[in-house]
Amino acid sequence: MANTGSLTDGFQPRRVTRRTTRRMGAQVSLRAGEGAESFGHSRFPSPSFGRWRIECATGLWAWTEELRALCGLEAGEAPQCMEDFLRLVHPEDRRRVRLRLARALEGACAFRADYRLLRPDGQVIHLRSEACLLGEEGGSPVALVGTTQDVTDVRRVESRLKRSTQQLRQKSARLQRINGELEQFAHVLAHDLKGPLRALSTLASWIEDDLRGQLPAEVREHLRLLRERARRMHRLFEALLHYTRAGGSPHVVPTDVGRLVHELAQQVPQHRGVVIDTAPDLPVFRTDREALRQVLAELIANGIDHHGGTTARIQIGAEVREHEIEFVVSDNGPGIAPEHHERVFGMFQTLSAQDRDERVGMGLALVRKLVQGLGGTIGIDSVPGRGTCVRFTWPRRLRRDRISPTLS
């Protein structure tokens, strides 16, 4: 049985129109022309696209040269019937494709199928075919006319994307598990060791009281240092507990940032002589008020504690953008050298001698955890002798997909 070289050979249309019923469900776009008589006389610019036709009366198949080349077939090797075509289809896809073609030829539905095809050179390609019936006005169907597109690259991208998504989910689950274990470990460590520390400090006080007047000055100094170390360790554990508890599920409420800063300023002891200047246009928006309060409170406290002996002056401003708000908290302190800009965000990091510093170096680490946990960014602009400016962005709307777990 000879292959019909053209999609119109042997067929003279008699007022043939493209007729698609509701139950066919889809319509094939024929960009080469509106009538079936022009269906075989234009070429697709890309070899990844071809057309085909099945005559309903004879069951003969016709393929364009583009489709034959796409499938790696030589001239005269194009399928002439359904069985020829199905031999090219991947064995796992044949039954599904056969059933859909049969239903489409019966007029039960339009044809649409994604399947794999085995080229003669051994290459497996992924194809997508769509077709609908052409028929005479008021008459029976004449032919099933369709298009086939090579979607191999699409399938490869989808496959890689699927693998990447699975790997991302696995890593996310592992990260969450590690975070949970670390938080549990830190909580147990900090909570369970506070009791022995209190006992150690109390024991040192008892020894000093019981042997008052009998201890040499050097021993008394050692006991004093022991109590101070125990108190500092207690503050470290308290800060660690605070850090592990921060960044939970956000509680979104209307937040007036100006009023929030005013409340924080009222909590600063007056004898410290601190001046807090705020921009007049601080935003009002819905957000996690408690998280923002912790961030601003830590930055204000950090500026006060490191102001270097002069009157501490804290300035707070904000710039509202399309999707985020950039907050700026600056002070008139001694500033931070560029090589320490990243270090100060680490846990238990201070730039002053720890023996003289009441803070434990967890404030900026907590700030970064809260900001980044909500999808924001944070950085420092500072040079020695010119104060410090901390800039951080805060999303205007908190969405679940922007709230990311951070490794504690």
Buried (B, 14 or more C-beta within 10 A) or exposed (E): EEBBBBBBEEBEBEEBEBBBEEEBEEEBEBEBEEBBBBBBEEEBEEEBBBBBBBBBEEEBBBBBBBBBBBBBBEEEBBBBBBEBBBEBBBEEBBEEBBEBBEEBBEBEBBBBBBBBBBEEEEEEBBBBBBBBBBBBEEEEBBBBBBBBBBBBEEBEEEEEEEEEEEEEEEEEEEBEEEBEEEBEEBBEBBEEBBEEBEEBBEBBEEBBEEEEEEBEEEEBEEBEEBBEBBBBBBEBBBBBBBBBEBBEEBEBEEBBBBEBBEEBBEEBEEEEEBEBEBBEEBBEBEBBBBBBBBBBBBBBBBBBBBBEEEEBBBBBBBBEEEEBBBBBBBBBBBBBEEEBBEBBBEBEBBEEEEEEBEBBBBBBBBBBBBBBBBBBEBBBBBEEEBBBBBBBBBBBEBEEEEBEEBEB
